[in-house]
Amino acid sequence: MKAALVVNDRAGSLSGLVAPRAALEAALREAGFEIVAVPDNAQLDEQWAAVADSPAEIVFVAGGDGTLRDGAERLIGTDRVFAPLPGGTMNRVCTRFGLSDDPVRAARDYRPGPSVALDVATANGQIFLYQSIVGAPTRLMRFREMQRGGGTRGWLPLARAVLRELFRPSSRALAIRLGPGHHARGHAAVVTMPEPASPGGLTLALTRPQGLRGRIRQAWRWFRGRLSEDPDVAAREGDRLAVHGRVPWLRLSLDGEMRISTSPVRFRLHRGALRLLAPPGLA
């Protein structure tokens, strides 16, 4: 199977490799793929332009969750198959597919074979593959960007921002509808994709922390992927959900990338919208 490789060599773990493209292409050849040429050290748009002109059936995309989201958005509606490779700091998208955090090992574990239909979600028309957050906590995303490449000192702005967020009183500026005539207000809304191949819908968790202890507890449960189990969280599930704000514009994140969008933010699950090369965890 002919495959092209798009690499964001500035992403977390990839930036530490001497020649990430060469290492990944060698691993993919070892796995049985025929690699078509894509310019090395080129901007992502240039790499995608080369992919568009290539005979590739599969496009491997290596980078953080934001890079993978961008790649999936470009491939939806085409006849090419999407194949993610980890390269960021958290790699939550790849973790859900059972891929190794080591990008070279993950590439070597793939095998040529059939594709599977993957669900994707949109927030006011913008896609995401794992999770979207609406509300004040998305301000932390810009401090994450400041940290990259800064070593220990680079973490200081992020640490200060986290402490401010924990100690700031909850504004409860967001609202969701739980049923006829029943609404809930909260500080932040977290919308998460169902597990791959699951018949379930999107899960919306609206945080309503009671004091500092509640904020810390909810932050820890969010990190573990169990936020909806918190007693101070209002949760609901469905293929179509909406988050309303008191202001016309809301901050939100899409797989870790910050955006500004109009209120309300309407979420929709699109079943089977993307062709995915079956990773080892789903094969």
Order of alpha helices (4+ residues) and beta strands (2+ residues): beta-alpha-beta-alpha-beta-alpha-beta-alpha-alpha-beta-beta-beta-alpha-alpha-alpha-beta-beta-beta-beta-alpha-beta-beta-beta-beta-beta
